[in-house]
């Protein structure tokens, strides 16, 4: 029986989809279930390469049958097979295609989820591509008015940037998270994001940018009144005073401990630069010029 052998299922399905005159001669309604059966059997025997190819064909069949939801599901399965094969470029292509199918059937949440799955799979192998997938997943949710569902995606993308030591990208992404949280009235997430951005700047030895970030964020009433604001203020003051022990103490505080794990790890390593040099600069900037007419 043809159905007992996935190879025969594929051959039978291929015969049904062979085009004699035009593409509409293909019998996709009969062929697609055969591709699906073959794909599942190949996967069960861990023949991931042939399973991947069969899922691609099953997805194409569902697309031809005007069923984008099922086409998306099969494309995600193909992406999983590509992940097993460590074919990272195909992982990107398949998850993006799955997302497109979900959009076609008006399902933005699964469309975003598909991109996020791809991003998580690629964090180590293709981190830059992972960040782009996270960013696109965030955009889908925010355009659909579901910004609050994107918070974890912002955090994941920040974590990738930190792994890459791209702190000048990580901090602004936290500020974008803060803005997204503000639109959703998620005050706690907003304040944590602002403190996180300040910590990232301090870790990268950019005290001036950390200070500017603090001043800008303090224009937001919710942050100004928050425990995270007081923590940031005390941290910056400790830097200004060159007080290494105080910096370390604040970095161990419960406020910092409630931030995301990648941010906590950075905070625990503070200070990373020459704090005494910063104190000397602060003193020099605070000195008053000599008044020759003042004889006191």
URPERA-V807659 format. One record per pair of residues at least 12 apart in sequence whose ideal C-beta (glycine too) atoms are under 10 Angstrom apart, sorted by the first residue. I is the first residue (numbers start at 0). J is the second residue. D is the distance in Angstrom with one decimal. If there is no record, write none. Layout:
BEGIN
i: [I I]
j: [J J]
d: [D D]
END
This chain:
BEGIN
i: [1 1 2 2 2 2 2 3 4 4 5 5 5 5 5 5 5 5 5 5 5 5 5 5 5 6 6 6 6 6 7 7 8 8 8 8 8 8 8 8 8 8 8 8 9 9 9 9 9 9 9 9 9 9 9 10 10 11 11 11 11 11 12 12 12 12 12 12 12 12 12 12 12 12 12 12 12 13 13 13 13 14 14 14 14 15 15 15 15 15 15 15 15 16 16 16 16 16 16 16 16 16 17 22 23 25 25 25 26 27 27 27 27 27 27 27 27 28 28 28 29 30 30 30 30 30 30 31 31 31 31 31 31 31 31 31 31 31 31 31 32 32 33 33 33 33 34 34 34 34 34 34 34 34 34 34 34 35 35 35 35 35 35 35 35 35 35 35 36 36 37 37 37 37 37 37 37 38 38 38 38 38 38 38 38 38 38 38 38 38 39 39 39 39 40 41 41 41 42 42 42 42 42 45 45 46 47 47 47 47 47 47 47 47 48 48 48 48 48 49 50 50 50 50 50 50 51 51 51 51 51 51 51 51 51 51 51 51 52 52 53 53 53 53 54 54 54 54 54 54 54 54 54 54 54 55 55 55 55 55 55 55 55 55 56 56 57 57 57 57 57 57 57 58 58 58 58 58 58 58 58 58 58 58 58 59 59 60 61 61 61 62 62 62 62 65 65 66 66 67 67 67 67 67 67 67 67 67 68 68 68 68 68 68 68 69 69 70 70 70 70 70 70 70 71 71 71 71 71 71 71 71 71 71 71 71 71 71 72 72 72 72 72 73 73 73 74 74 74 74 74 74 74 74 74 74 74 75 75 75 75 75 75 75 75 75 75 75 75 76 76 77 77 77 77 77 77 77 78 78 78 78 78 78 78 78 78 78 78 78 79 79 79 79 80 81 81 81 81 82 82 82 82 82 82 82 85 85 87 87 87 87 87 87 87 87 88 88 88 88 90 90 90 90 90 90 90 90 90 91 91 91 91 91 91 91 91 91 91 92 93 93 94 94 94 94 94 94 94 94 94 94 94 95 95 95 95 95 95 96 97 97 97 97 97 97 97 98 98 98 98 98 98 98 98 98 98 98 98 99 100 101 101 101 102 105 106 107 107 107 107 107 107 107 107 107 108 108 108 108 108 109 110 110 110 110 110 111 111 111 111 111 111 111 111 111 111 111 111 111 111 111 112 112 112 112 112 113 113 113 114 114 114 114 114 114 114 114 114 114 114 114 115 115 115 115 115 115 115 115 115 115 115 115 115 116 116 117 117 117 117 117 117 118 118 118 118 118 118 118 118 118 118 118 119 119 119 119 120 121 121 122 122 122 122 122 123 123 126 126 126 126 126 126 126 127 127 127 127 128 129 129 129 129 129 129 130 130 130 130 130 130 130 130 130 130 131 132 132 132 133 133 133 133 133 133 133 133 133 133 133 133 134 134 134 134 134 134 135 136 136 136 136 136 137 137 137 137 137 137 137 137 137 137 137 138 139 140 140 141 141 141 144 144 145 146 146 146 146 146 146 146 146 147 147 147 147 147 147 147 148 149 149 149 149 149 150 150 150 150 150 150 150 151 151 152 152 153 153 153 153 153 153 153 153 153 153 154 154 154 154 154 154 154 154 154 154 154 154 155 155 156 156 156 156 156 156 157 157 157 157 157 157 157 157 157 157 157 157 157 157 158 158 158 158 158 158 159 159 160 160 160 160 161 161 161 161 161 161 161 161 162 164 164 165 166 166 166 166 166 166 166 166 166 167 167 167 167 167 168 169 169 169 169 169 169 169 169 169 170 170 170 170 170 170 170 170 170 170 170 170 170 170 171 171 171 171 172 172 172 172 173 173 173 173 173 173 173 173 173 173 173 173 173 173 174 174 174 174 174 174 174 174 174 175 175 176 176 176 176 176 176 176 176 177 177 177 177 177 177 177 177 177 177 177 177 178 178 178 179 180 180 180 181 181 181 181 184 185 186 186 186 186 186 186 187 187 187 187 187 189 189 189 189 189 189 190 190 190 190 190 190 190 190 190 190 190 190 190 191 191 191 191 191 191 191 191 191 191 192 192 192 192 192 192 193 193 193 193 193 193 193 193 193 193 193 193 194 194 194 194 194 194 194 194 194 194 194 194 194 194 194 194 194 194 195 195 195 195 195 195 195 195 195 195 196 196 196 196 196 196 196 196 197 197 197 197 197 197 197 197 197 197 197 197 197 198 198 198 198 198 198 198 198 198 198 198 198 199 199 199 199 199 200 200 201 201 201 201 201 201 201 201 201 201 201 201 201 202 202 202 202 202 202 202 202 202 203 203 203 204 204 204 204 204 205 206 206 206 206 206 206 206 206 206 207 209 209 209 209 210 210 210 210 212 212 213 213 213 213 213 214 216 216 217 217 225 226 226 226 226 227 227 227 227 228 229 230 230 230 230 230 230 230 230 231 231 233 233 233 233 233 233 234 234 234 234 234 234 234 234 234 234 235 236 237 237 237 237 237 238 238 238 238 238 238 238 239 239 239 239 239 239 239 240 240 240 240 241 241 241 241 241 241 241 241 241 241 242 242 242 243 243 243 243 246 246 246 246 247 247 247 247 247 249 249 250 250 250 250 250 250 250 251 251 251 252 254 255 255]
j: [33 36 32 33 36 37 40 40 37 40 33 34 36 37 38 39 40 41 42 43 44 46 49 50 53 37 40 41 46 49 33 37 30 32 33 34 35 36 37 38 39 40 41 53 30 33 34 36 37 38 41 49 52 53 56 33 37 29 30 33 34 37 26 27 29 30 31 32 33 34 35 36 37 53 56 57 60 30 33 34 56 26 29 30 33 27 28 29 30 31 33 34 60 29 30 31 33 34 56 59 60 63 30 63 63 59 60 63 60 56 59 60 61 62 63 64 65 60 63 64 60 56 57 59 60 63 64 56 57 58 59 60 61 62 63 64 66 69 70 73 57 60 53 56 57 60 52 53 54 55 56 57 58 59 60 61 73 53 54 56 57 58 60 61 69 72 73 76 53 57 49 50 52 53 54 56 57 50 51 52 53 54 55 56 57 58 73 76 77 80 53 54 57 76 53 53 54 80 54 76 79 80 83 80 83 80 79 80 81 82 83 84 85 86 80 81 83 84 86 80 76 77 79 80 83 84 76 77 78 79 80 81 82 83 84 86 89 93 77 80 73 76 77 80 72 73 74 75 76 77 78 79 80 81 93 73 74 76 77 80 81 89 93 96 73 77 69 70 72 73 74 76 77 70 71 72 73 74 75 76 77 93 96 97 100 73 74 73 73 74 100 74 96 100 103 103 104 100 104 97 99 100 101 102 103 104 105 106 100 101 103 104 105 106 109 100 104 96 97 99 100 101 103 104 94 96 97 98 99 100 101 102 103 104 106 109 110 113 97 100 101 109 113 93 97 100 92 93 94 95 96 97 98 99 100 101 113 93 94 96 97 98 100 101 109 112 113 116 117 93 97 89 90 92 93 94 96 97 90 91 92 93 94 95 96 97 113 116 117 120 93 94 116 120 93 93 94 117 120 94 116 117 119 120 121 124 120 124 117 120 121 123 124 125 128 129 121 124 125 128 116 117 118 120 121 124 125 128 132 114 117 118 120 121 125 128 129 131 132 117 113 117 112 113 114 115 116 117 118 120 121 132 136 110 113 114 117 132 135 113 109 110 112 113 114 116 117 110 111 112 113 114 115 116 117 132 135 136 139 113 113 113 114 139 139 143 143 136 139 140 141 142 143 144 145 148 139 140 143 145 148 139 135 136 139 140 143 132 133 135 136 137 138 139 140 141 142 143 145 148 149 152 136 139 140 148 152 132 136 139 129 131 132 133 134 135 136 137 138 139 140 152 129 132 133 135 136 137 139 140 149 151 152 155 156 132 136 129 131 132 133 135 136 130 131 132 133 134 135 136 152 155 156 159 132 133 155 159 132 133 159 155 156 158 159 162 159 162 156 158 159 160 162 163 165 159 160 163 165 159 155 156 158 159 162 163 155 156 157 158 159 160 163 165 168 172 156 152 155 156 149 151 152 153 154 155 156 157 158 159 160 172 149 152 153 156 172 175 152 148 149 152 155 156 149 150 151 152 153 155 156 172 175 176 179 152 152 152 179 175 179 182 182 183 183 176 178 179 180 181 182 183 185 179 180 182 183 184 185 188 183 175 176 179 180 183 176 179 180 183 185 188 192 176 259 176 179 172 173 175 176 177 179 180 188 192 259 172 173 176 188 191 192 195 258 259 260 261 262 259 261 168 169 172 173 175 176 169 170 171 172 173 175 176 192 195 196 199 259 261 262 172 259 260 261 262 264 172 261 172 173 199 261 199 202 259 260 261 262 264 265 261 202 203 203 199 200 201 202 203 204 205 208 265 199 200 203 205 208 199 195 196 199 200 202 203 261 262 265 192 195 196 197 198 199 200 201 202 203 205 208 209 212 196 199 200 212 192 195 196 199 191 192 193 194 195 196 197 198 199 200 212 258 259 262 192 193 195 196 197 199 212 215 216 192 196 188 189 191 192 193 195 196 259 189 190 191 192 193 194 195 196 216 219 221 222 192 193 219 192 192 193 221 193 219 221 222 221 221 219 220 221 222 224 225 221 225 226 227 257 216 219 221 222 225 227 216 219 221 222 223 224 225 226 227 228 230 231 254 222 225 226 227 254 255 257 258 259 262 216 222 227 258 259 262 212 213 215 216 217 219 221 222 225 227 228 231 212 213 216 222 225 226 227 228 229 230 231 234 254 255 257 258 262 266 227 231 255 258 259 261 262 263 265 266 208 209 212 213 215 216 231 262 209 210 211 212 213 216 227 228 230 231 232 234 235 212 230 231 234 250 255 258 262 263 265 266 269 212 261 262 265 266 212 213 213 231 234 235 238 246 250 265 266 269 270 271 272 262 264 265 266 268 269 270 271 272 265 271 272 270 271 272 273 277 272 235 238 239 270 272 274 277 280 281 277 231 234 235 238 231 235 238 239 231 235 228 231 232 234 235 235 228 231 231 232 254 252 253 254 257 254 255 257 258 254 254 249 250 252 253 254 255 258 266 249 254 245 246 248 249 252 254 246 248 249 250 252 254 255 266 269 270 249 249 249 250 269 270 274 269 270 272 274 277 278 281 274 277 278 280 281 282 285 274 277 278 281 270 273 274 275 276 277 278 279 281 282 270 274 278 269 270 274 275 266 269 270 274 266 267 268 269 270 266 269 263 265 266 267 268 269 270 263 266 267 266 266 267 269]
d: [8.3 10.0 10.0 8.1 6.7 9.4 9.4 9.1 8.8 8.5 9.3 9.8 7.2 4.0 8.0 8.4 4.2 5.3 9.6 9.2 8.1 8.0 7.3 8.7 7.4 7.7 9.5 9.0 9.9 8.1 9.1 8.6 9.6 9.1 4.6 7.5 9.1 5.4 4.0 9.1 10.0 7.6 9.5 8.2 9.7 7.4 7.1 9.6 4.9 9.1 8.9 7.8 8.2 6.3 7.8 9.2 9.4 8.8 7.8 5.6 9.7 9.1 9.2 9.3 8.0 4.0 7.6 8.4 3.8 5.0 9.2 9.0 7.2 8.5 7.0 8.8 8.1 7.7 9.0 8.9 8.2 9.1 10.0 8.2 9.7 7.8 9.0 5.2 3.9 9.0 7.4 9.7 9.6 9.0 4.8 8.8 9.6 8.8 7.9 8.5 7.6 8.6 9.6 8.2 9.3 9.8 8.9 7.2 9.8 9.9 8.1 4.7 8.4 8.8 4.3 5.5 10.0 8.2 8.8 6.2 9.5 8.0 9.1 9.6 5.9 9.2 10.0 8.1 5.9 9.2 8.4 3.1 6.2 9.6 7.9 6.4 8.9 8.6 9.7 9.1 8.4 8.3 9.1 9.2 8.8 9.0 9.2 5.3 7.8 8.6 4.4 4.0 8.7 8.3 5.8 9.4 8.3 7.8 8.2 9.1 4.7 9.7 8.0 8.8 8.9 10.0 7.3 9.4 8.7 9.1 7.9 8.2 9.2 4.6 9.3 8.5 8.3 5.3 8.3 8.3 3.6 4.5 8.7 8.0 5.6 9.5 7.4 6.9 8.3 8.5 8.4 9.0 9.3 8.8 8.7 5.8 8.8 8.5 8.1 7.6 8.5 6.9 9.0 9.9 8.0 9.3 8.7 4.6 8.1 9.0 4.5 5.2 10.0 9.3 7.6 9.5 9.3 6.4 9.1 9.0 7.9 8.2 9.0 4.9 8.7 9.6 8.4 5.2 8.7 8.6 3.6 5.8 9.7 8.4 6.9 8.1 7.6 8.4 8.2 8.6 8.9 9.2 8.6 9.0 9.2 4.9 7.3 8.7 4.5 3.9 8.7 8.5 6.4 9.6 8.7 7.6 7.6 9.3 5.1 9.1 9.7 9.5 8.0 9.4 8.6 9.3 8.2 8.3 9.1 4.4 9.1 8.1 8.5 4.7 7.7 8.1 3.8 4.5 9.0 8.2 6.5 8.6 7.7 8.3 7.9 8.5 9.3 8.2 6.2 9.1 8.5 9.1 9.6 7.4 9.1 9.7 9.9 9.2 8.4 9.8 8.5 4.3 7.3 8.5 4.1 4.5 9.3 8.9 7.2 7.4 8.7 5.0 9.8 7.3 8.5 8.7 9.5 8.5 8.2 9.4 4.7 9.4 8.4 9.0 9.9 8.0 4.5 7.7 8.1 3.5 4.9 9.1 8.2 7.5 8.2 7.1 8.2 7.1 7.8 8.5 9.4 9.2 9.9 9.6 8.5 9.1 9.2 5.3 7.8 9.1 5.0 4.0 8.9 8.8 6.3 9.5 8.2 7.3 7.0 9.2 4.7 9.3 9.2 9.3 9.1 9.3 6.1 7.3 9.3 8.8 9.1 7.8 9.4 9.2 4.8 9.3 8.5 8.4 5.5 8.6 8.2 3.6 4.8 9.1 8.4 6.6 8.0 7.4 6.7 7.8 8.6 9.5 8.7 8.7 8.6 5.9 9.0 9.9 9.0 9.3 9.1 8.9 10.0 5.1 9.0 9.6 9.9 7.4 9.6 7.8 6.0 9.6 4.7 5.2 7.8 9.8 9.8 9.8 8.2 8.8 9.2 5.9 10.0 5.5 6.4 8.4 8.4 9.0 9.7 9.6 6.1 9.5 9.1 6.9 7.3 5.8 9.2 9.0 7.3 9.3 9.0 7.9 9.7 5.1 6.1 8.9 6.1 3.3 8.4 7.9 9.0 7.2 9.8 10.0 7.9 7.0 7.1 7.8 8.2 8.8 8.4 8.0 9.4 4.3 8.6 8.6 8.5 4.4 7.5 8.5 4.3 5.1 9.5 9.5 8.3 9.0 7.9 8.1 7.6 9.0 8.6 6.2 9.6 9.1 7.6 10.0 9.8 10.0 5.2 6.8 10.0 7.6 4.2 9.3 7.3 9.6 8.4 7.5 7.7 7.0 7.2 9.9 9.5 8.2 5.4 9.1 9.0 10.0 9.8 8.3 4.3 7.7 8.5 4.3 5.0 9.6 9.9 8.2 8.1 7.6 7.7 7.7 7.6 9.4 9.6 9.6 9.9 9.2 8.1 9.6 10.0 9.1 4.7 7.4 9.0 5.4 3.9 9.0 9.3 7.2 10.0 8.8 9.7 7.2 6.7 9.5 4.7 9.1 9.7 9.6 9.5 8.4 6.0 7.7 9.9 8.8 9.2 7.8 9.9 5.0 9.3 9.6 8.7 7.5 8.2 3.8 4.6 8.9 8.8 6.8 7.9 6.9 7.7 8.1 8.8 8.8 7.3 9.9 9.2 9.7 9.2 7.9 9.7 8.1 5.6 7.6 9.4 8.5 9.9 10.0 5.1 8.5 6.6 5.6 9.2 8.5 9.8 7.8 9.3 10.0 8.4 7.8 10.0 5.5 9.8 9.9 9.0 5.2 9.3 9.9 5.2 6.6 8.3 8.8 8.0 8.7 9.1 9.3 10.0 9.0 9.1 9.6 5.1 7.8 9.5 5.8 3.9 9.2 9.7 7.3 10.0 9.3 10.0 8.3 9.3 6.5 8.8 9.7 9.7 9.7 7.4 5.3 9.4 9.1 4.4 9.3 9.9 4.9 6.5 9.9 7.7 9.7 8.6 9.3 8.0 9.8 9.8 7.5 9.4 10.0 6.8 8.6 9.7 9.8 9.3 9.8 9.3 4.8 8.1 9.7 5.7 5.4 8.8 7.9 7.9 8.8 4.4 9.1 6.2 8.4 9.5 9.8 8.4 6.4 9.8 9.5 6.5 7.1 6.8 8.5 7.3 5.8 8.7 10.0 9.6 9.2 10.0 6.2 7.5 6.7 4.0 9.3 6.9 9.0 9.3 7.8 9.7 9.1 8.6 7.2 9.5 9.8 8.9 9.0 9.8 5.2 9.2 8.2 9.0 9.4 9.6 9.0 8.6 5.9 9.9 9.6 9.2 5.1 8.6 9.7 5.0 5.9 9.6 7.6 9.0 7.6 9.3 8.2 7.3 6.7 7.8 10.0 7.3 7.8 4.4 8.9 9.8 9.6 9.1 6.5 9.6 8.9 8.9 7.6 8.9 9.6 9.9 4.6 7.9 8.0 6.9 7.8 10.0 8.6 9.6 5.2 7.4 9.8 6.5 3.9 9.3 8.0 9.9 8.4 8.8 8.8 7.1 8.1 8.6 9.6 8.7 8.2 5.1 9.4 9.3 8.7 8.3 8.9 9.0 10.0 8.0 4.4 8.0 8.6 4.1 5.4 9.8 9.3 7.8 8.6 7.7 8.6 7.1 7.4 9.2 10.0 9.4 9.0 9.6 8.4 9.2 8.8 4.7 7.4 8.8 4.6 4.1 8.9 9.0 6.7 9.9 9.4 9.8 9.1 8.1 6.9 7.1 9.2 5.1 9.9 9.9 7.4 8.5 7.8 8.3 9.5 7.2 8.0 8.8 4.3 9.1 8.2 8.7 9.9 4.7 7.8 8.4 3.8 5.0 9.5 8.6 7.3 7.2 8.1 9.8 8.0 8.6 9.9 9.6 8.6 6.2 9.4 9.4 9.9 7.1 7.5 9.3 9.0 9.9 9.6 9.8 4.7 8.5 9.5 7.6 9.2 8.3 9.7 8.7 9.1 9.1 7.5 6.2 6.8 8.7 9.0 8.6 8.7 6.5 5.1 9.6 9.1 4.2 7.7 4.0 7.0 9.6 9.4 9.5 9.9 9.0 9.9 6.1 8.8 9.9 7.0 5.7 7.8 8.6 9.1 9.4 8.9 9.1 9.2 9.5 7.5 8.1 8.9 4.2 8.7 7.6 9.4 5.3 8.4 6.5 7.8 7.4 9.8 9.1 8.5 8.5 8.4 9.0 4.0 7.7 9.8 6.1 5.3 8.6 7.3 7.7 9.6 6.7 8.3 9.3 8.8 9.8 9.4 5.5 6.8 8.9 4.5 9.4 8.8 8.9 9.4 8.3 5.5 9.1 9.8 7.6 9.4 9.1 5.0 8.6 9.8 5.3 5.5 7.6 8.9 9.7 9.0 4.9 9.7 7.3 7.6 10.0 9.3 8.1 7.7 8.3 7.5 7.5 5.7 8.9 5.9 5.1 7.4 9.1 9.2 7.1 6.4 9.4 5.8 9.0 10.0 9.4 7.0 8.1 6.9 8.6 9.5 8.3 8.4 6.1 7.4 7.9 8.5 9.0 9.4 4.3 7.6 6.8 6.4 8.8 5.7 9.1 8.9 7.9 9.0 8.7 6.0 4.0 8.5 9.2 9.1 7.8 5.9 8.4 9.6 7.7 9.1 5.8 9.0 9.3 9.8 8.4 8.5 6.7 8.0 9.7 6.0 8.7 8.7 8.7 9.8 8.1 5.3 7.1 8.9 6.0 9.7 7.7 7.9 8.5 8.4 9.2 9.4 9.0 5.4 9.3 6.2 9.2 9.1 8.7 9.9 8.0 6.4 9.6 6.4 9.4 4.3 6.7 9.7 9.9 9.2 9.1 7.7 9.4 9.2 5.6 8.7 9.6 6.6 9.9 5.0 7.7 9.2 9.8 8.7 8.8 7.9 9.7 9.9 9.4 6.3 9.6 9.3 8.6 8.3 8.8 6.9 9.0 6.1 6.0 8.2 8.8 9.2 7.1 6.9 9.6 5.2 9.6 9.8 8.6 9.3 6.4 8.3 9.2 9.2 4.7 5.0 8.4 6.4 3.1 8.0 8.2 9.3 9.5 7.7 8.5 9.1 6.0 5.7 8.5 9.5 5.4 5.0 7.0 9.6 8.5 9.7 7.0 7.9 8.4 8.3 8.7 9.0 4.4 5.7 8.1 5.0 8.8 9.8 8.4 7.4 9.1 9.9 8.3 9.4]
END
